[in-house]
Amino acid sequence: MSKTYLFDFDGTLVDSMPTYAGVMLRILDENHVPYGDDLIKIITPLGFRGTAQYFIDMGLKLSFDEIVGLMAKYAIKAYTYDVQAKDNVIDVLRTLKAQGDDLNVLTASPHETLDPCLKRLGIYDLFTNVWSCNDFGTTKSDPEIYRMAAEKIGKPVSEIIFLDDNYNADLTAKEAGMQVWGVYDATSDEYIDEIKSITDRYITDFKEMLES
């Protein structure tokens, strides 16, 4: 029986979290805004626009548009040319597609970084839908985004398997009623137990998706 998957992008499909974190922290560092150790965990589900507003609330003295512009400027080159897929992701996605599974992406990253990266890796066309949170006008910290994605996919929310390396996104998707699989990423090492406690399954390598 075929399955319907909804994948995160950063830290799940691609090894981009160091790049993503570096972009975000660079902006704060350049403007001498202090932040806590859990900042990346908090902002990852928010996307560029949500994070920009979060930074303003933290005291960053730049306009919303200036912050988003800096994020794009610092990130686009890396995603377009450098960011690579995580181990075994490409082969597993091709296998899933070949066996009739429905593959979709929902990410906080904007299309300006998302689409060029997936196309360069040769996997963009494997997905039925490639969505940025910007397409829904909200963030992955809002349970409604998962219900809206399920409606667009045309499946009950409970029949969709959501995969993400971020605790907050996993928790929110679970609250929305999706099946949730946690995904290992080195940047979320300290949250592994937390993620396992709220997810239906936890994988450390995409090859595990092909195991019953």
Disulfide bonds with the S-S distance in Angstrom:
none
